[in-house]
Amino acid sequence: MKRHIPNTITCCNLICGCIATGAAFQATVPANYFWAIVFILAGAIFDFFDGMVARLLGVSSPIGKELDSLADVVTFGVAPSAMLFSLFREVQYPEFMLSLRYIMPYTAFIMAAFSALRLAKFNLDTRQSTSFIGLPTPANALFWGSLIVGQHAFLISGKFNALFLFLFMLLFCFLLVAELPLFALKFKNLSWTDNKVKYIFLLGCIPCFLLAESCFAAIILWYVLLSIVAPLLSPAHDNC
């Protein structure tokens, strides 16, 4: 019986992703965006625990790995893309893009495709056992969910438009599959020297929480920016 527990948790992740997608497609009011990110966050929690439970119970299996990737594509690929789809229907369009206003929302699913590529790459890349190469899909999903919920009024105002949204989306699609090393929050010890970047990251997260609903977006931007400069702060660089 215990071998079914991790897969059940993974299926809960998948169900959360489906509910988030449904809420996002019905996002005629900001409240539906909120419920979309709530279920993306719930899916991320289930995603965190399914692998841990499988290892604790000693019941890891190939089918569990495949199911996990499938659930992640839905929760962290399709669901945030659905949020973007709805947002593209609300944002302002410059005059030269008015003829594209009924087509542009469908470009949101480019991000779902890049999320699937990211997950496939992660499954095959042995370099990512202790750190990440490219932006993890849960981080990308939480970034977009938090940004859309927290900054909805700005995103649909005249200060922003569909072109900016499209270019910003392409940037994050690139980050998903880019050969960009990103540190993982795994501590082998508690020394400052070995964990300098991680401690700086955690300290920098504190003011991000003041942004309330946009906090995840701010934290993930901080994470990416710090990862870029992390080599300058590493012990190896200090010894040069």
Secondary structure, DSSP 8 states (H G I E B T S, - for coil): -GGGHHHHHHHHHHHHHHHHHHHHHT-SSHHHHHHHHHHHHHHHHHHHHHHHHHHHHT---HHHHHHHHHHHHIIIIIHHHHHHHHHHTTS---GGGGGGTTTGGGGGGHHHHHHHHHHHHHHH-GGGGSSEES--HHHHHHHHHHHHHHTHHHHTSTTS-HHHHHHHHHHHHHHHHS--EE-----SS--TTTTHHHHHHHHHHHHHGGGGGGHHHHHHHHHHHHHHHGGGTSHHHHT-
